[in-house]
Amino acid sequence: MVNRIIAWGILIFTLILGVVTVGLFVLNIDTTVPANWGSDAGVRSGFTDWINLLFLSIVVPLISTFLGAVITTQRPRHHIGWLLVLLGVITSLTGFLAEFNIYTNFTLDQRVPGQQIVPWFENWMWVILFGVLFLTLAIFPQGKFQSRNWGVLFSLVWGIFISSMLLSKAIETPMSSAYS
């Protein structure tokens, strides 16, 4: 029963976070942003900008969290359900952090507490997102590794992924984010 409440509560939280993200996007609509991670510089008010925002901040997170909530309602100990819930929250949080960065660094004229640390979190969210996605795919469909060897292989690949990320951060010059 508690798992059901938690899963559906997270779904509501994901929806609220998506709506807040859209609200921040509306506040940022006339803000000129620099080119960053493959995005063009300028004002983000085109049709594709809206579609991307709605898809990545509301549609994908809600579908993932909803499917996870349905699975955890029927099978509370099934890992796939909880990982889908987590994927939905992380995806929604990624969109929120991106819009919050633009709002605090370009739209507002004043400093906001946490303004400098949020871009750092946003730059790392994709690592967490893909790590959870990779784990979800590795244990699909039973919610556990197919064999002990799968667990060893996953640990090896995950270790290489994490160490390469940490190594790149250790040798990288100051963060190349448009928000820093």
C-alpha positions as CSV (number, residue, x, y, z in Angstrom):
1,M,0.0,0.0,0.0
2,V,2.8,2.4,0.9
3,N,4.6,1.6,-2.4
4,R,1.4,2.5,-4.3
5,I,1.1,5.9,-2.6
6,I,4.8,6.6,-3.2
7,A,4.7,5.7,-6.9
8,W,1.6,7.7,-7.6
9,G,2.8,10.6,-5.5
10,I,6.0,10.7,-7.6
11,L,3.8,10.7,-10.7
12,I,2.0,13.8,-9.4
13,F,5.4,15.4,-8.5
14,T,6.7,14.7,-12.0
15,L,3.6,16.4,-13.5
16,I,4.0,19.4,-11.2
17,L,7.7,19.7,-12.1
18,G,6.8,19.5,-15.8
19,V,4.2,22.3,-15.4
20,V,6.7,24.4,-13.5
21,T,9.3,23.8,-16.3
22,V,6.8,25.0,-18.9
23,G,6.1,28.1,-16.7
24,L,9.8,28.8,-16.6
25,F,10.1,28.4,-20.3
26,V,7.3,31.0,-20.7
27,L,9.2,33.4,-18.5
28,N,12.3,32.7,-20.5
29,I,10.6,33.0,-23.9
30,D,12.1,36.4,-24.8
31,T,15.5,35.7,-23.3
32,T,18.4,35.3,-25.7
33,V,20.5,32.3,-24.7
34,P,24.0,31.4,-26.0
35,A,24.7,28.3,-28.1
36,N,25.1,25.3,-25.8
37,W,25.5,21.6,-26.4
38,G,24.2,21.6,-29.9
39,S,21.5,24.3,-29.4
40,D,21.6,27.4,-31.5
41,A,22.0,30.8,-29.9
42,G,19.1,33.1,-29.7
43,V,15.5,33.3,-28.5
44,R,13.8,29.9,-28.1
45,S,10.2,30.7,-29.2
46,G,9.8,28.5,-32.3
47,F,7.4,25.6,-32.8
48,T,10.2,23.0,-32.5
49,D,11.3,24.6,-29.2
50,W,7.8,24.2,-27.8
51,I,7.5,20.6,-29.1
52,N,10.9,19.7,-27.6
53,L,10.0,21.3,-24.3
54,L,6.6,19.6,-24.0
55,F,7.9,16.2,-25.1
56,L,11.0,16.2,-22.8
57,S,9.4,17.9,-19.8
58,I,5.9,16.4,-19.7
59,V,5.2,13.6,-22.2
60,V,8.3,11.4,-21.7
61,P,8.5,11.8,-17.9
62,L,4.8,11.2,-17.4
63,I,4.8,8.1,-19.7
64,S,7.8,6.6,-17.9
65,T,6.5,7.4,-14.4
66,F,3.0,6.2,-15.2
67,L,4.3,2.9,-16.5
68,G,6.5,2.5,-13.5
69,A,3.6,3.4,-11.1
70,V,1.4,0.8,-12.8
71,I,4.1,-1.9,-12.5
72,T,4.9,-1.1,-8.9
73,T,1.2,-1.1,-8.0
74,Q,0.9,-4.7,-9.3
75,R,4.4,-5.8,-8.2
76,P,5.8,-3.6,-5.6
77,R,9.2,-5.3,-5.5
78,H,9.8,-5.3,-9.2
79,H,12.9,-3.3,-10.0
80,I,11.8,-2.3,-13.5
81,G,8.8,-0.4,-12.2
82,W,10.9,1.6,-9.7
83,L,13.6,2.3,-12.3
84,L,10.9,3.6,-14.8
85,V,9.6,5.9,-12.0
86,L,13.2,7.1,-11.4
87,L,13.8,7.7,-15.2
88,G,10.6,9.8,-15.3
89,V,11.7,12.0,-12.4
90,I,15.3,12.4,-13.7
91,T,14.0,13.4,-17.2
92,S,11.6,15.9,-15.7
93,L,14.3,17.2,-13.3
94,T,16.7,17.7,-16.2
95,G,14.3,19.9,-18.1
96,F,13.5,21.9,-14.9
97,L,17.2,22.5,-14.2
98,A,17.8,23.6,-17.8
99,E,15.0,26.2,-17.6
100,F,16.0,27.2,-14.0
101,N,19.6,27.9,-15.3
102,I,18.3,30.1,-18.1
103,Y,16.0,31.9,-15.7
104,T,18.6,32.6,-13.0
105,N,21.5,33.3,-15.3
106,F,20.0,35.2,-18.2
107,T,16.4,36.3,-17.4
108,L,16.8,37.6,-13.9
109,D,18.9,40.7,-13.1
110,Q,19.7,39.6,-9.6
111,R,21.6,36.7,-7.9
112,V,19.6,33.7,-6.6
113,P,20.9,31.3,-3.9
114,G,22.2,28.1,-5.6
115,Q,22.6,29.9,-8.9
116,Q,26.2,28.6,-9.5
117,I,25.7,25.0,-8.4
118,V,22.6,24.3,-10.4
119,P,24.4,24.3,-13.8
120,W,26.9,21.8,-12.4
121,F,24.0,19.5,-11.5
122,E,22.4,20.0,-14.9
123,N,25.7,19.0,-16.6
124,W,25.8,15.7,-14.6
125,M,22.1,14.8,-15.0
126,W,22.6,13.1,-18.3
127,V,25.2,10.8,-16.8
128,I,22.7,9.7,-14.1
129,L,19.9,9.4,-16.7
130,F,21.9,7.1,-19.0
131,G,23.2,5.1,-16.1
132,V,19.7,4.4,-14.9
133,L,18.5,3.7,-18.4
134,F,21.4,1.3,-19.0
135,L,20.6,-0.6,-15.7
136,T,16.9,-0.7,-16.7
137,L,17.8,-2.3,-20.1
138,A,20.3,-4.7,-18.4
139,I,17.7,-6.2,-16.1
140,F,14.7,-6.1,-18.4
141,P,12.2,-7.9,-18.3
142,Q,12.5,-9.9,-15.1
143,G,13.9,-7.1,-13.0
144,K,17.1,-8.9,-12.3
145,F,20.2,-9.9,-14.3
146,Q,19.8,-12.9,-16.5
147,S,22.8,-14.6,-14.8
148,R,25.7,-13.8,-12.6
149,N,27.8,-13.1,-15.6
150,W,25.4,-10.4,-16.7
151,G,25.9,-8.7,-13.3
152,V,29.7,-8.9,-13.7
153,L,29.5,-7.6,-17.3
154,F,27.2,-4.7,-16.2
155,S,29.6,-3.8,-13.3
156,L,32.6,-3.8,-15.7
157,V,30.9,-1.6,-18.3
158,W,29.4,0.7,-15.6
159,G,32.8,1.0,-14.0
160,I,34.4,2.0,-17.3
161,F,31.6,4.5,-17.9
162,I,31.9,6.2,-14.5
163,S,35.7,6.2,-14.4
164,S,35.9,7.8,-17.9
165,M,33.4,10.5,-16.7
166,L,35.4,11.2,-13.5
167,L,38.7,11.2,-15.4
168,S,37.3,13.6,-18.0
169,K,36.1,15.9,-15.2
170,A,39.5,15.7,-13.5
171,I,41.5,16.7,-16.6
172,E,39.0,19.1,-18.1
173,T,39.7,22.8,-18.0
174,P,36.9,25.0,-16.4
175,M,33.4,23.8,-17.2
176,S,32.5,24.6,-20.8
177,S,28.9,25.4,-20.0
178,A,27.2,28.5,-21.3
179,Y,26.0,29.0,-17.7
180,S,29.3,29.3,-16.0
